[in-house]
Amino acid sequence: MDLEMRHLRAIRTIAEAGSLTRAAAVLGLAQPALSAQLKRIEATLGGRLFERGRYGVRTTALGDFVLDRARILLPAVGQLQREAVRLTQDGEQAPAFRLGGTHGPLLGAMVDRLSAAHPGAPVTTRISWSDREIAASVADGRLNFAVIGACGQSTPPEPDRLAWRQFAVDPIFVMLSTDHPLAARSEVELADLADEAWAVVPGDGCFGECFNAACARAGFRPRRLYETDIASCVYLAEVGRAAGLCRATLPTPPGLVTRALAGTPLMWRHLIGWDPYGPAADVASDVVEHAYAAHADAATRSESYAAWLAAHDAEVWNPAPNPCRAPSRPGERSLA
């Protein structure tokens, strides 16, 4: 087997994570698959790279040698790839705005604004449930910008390869049917929803952990959680089968109301990421400005959010930090 860059990335990730289980989560692999890959790498290099113990792994002398070289090679090769992509794109006049995003109403507004402001530059999009996938595509040069969200103060993906800008922070709202007993309230106590089932959409990140922690602080444990697509979340909330968690900027669907959770126990940060050495760096400030404007317009269009902002005497919400640890495993839940 020939040694490849992905093998060096795996070695670096294992060393930084301190265990195969945590490294597998970061890499999006099953632990047995990563363990088997490590054995093949060690066989290629002629010796063990890690000593495995009860509390994780630590590098051997050979592992230290390989790791030192990997930490030099990986950034150098990444820089080479990014600069090559940039030269190619400049020569071929590739689209100036290639946006990747997860679910949510802001991406469409950004496409509209960028298309109007730059009629000669094609705007393309790619959607994924995984913000890690979107960020990796930007880091590898397949996209220019990642438009994602993050819970609390969790770290966005690819922090070593991408520049990130936070352009908005929203409280988490809840979707309820119009005939729900709490629908008439302007804000809803999380504890008053203790008997509800919940509907969320899938995604990476630590939102699932943050939600469970907020429920624990409110004195209950969620009895049931449906992880499904946005349309199904809306349907389950409309028929009263579940309370749906959503972003404050989500347009209110017919048959539903969206209400803030009292005390803002959960928040959602809107982020844009780009390669600071790629072609996006030249237009990043413009894209960020359009993101700010798109969010401000979305907040105005949401009647419930506009009312909430007015009640709190704010044009935008600027909360104090609410720490939330970075995810330790993939597949955590996000919100509609």
Secondary structure, DSSP 8 states (H G I E B T S, - for coil): ----HHHHHHHHHHHHHSSHHHHHHHHT--HHHHHHHHHHHHHHHTS-SEEEETTEEEE-HHHHHHHHHHHHHHHHHHHHHHHHHHHHHHHHT--SEEEEE-SSSHHHHHHHHHHHH-TTS-EEEEE-S-HHHHHHHHHTTS-SEEEEEEETT---S-TTT-EEEEEEEEEEEEEEETTSTTTT-SEE-GGGGTT--EEE-B-SSSHHHHHHHHHHHTT---S-EEE--HHHHHHHHHTTS-EEEEETTS---TTEEEEEETT---EEEEEEEE-TTSGGGGTHHHHHHHHHHHHHHHHHH-HHHHHHHHHTT-SS-----------SSS--B---
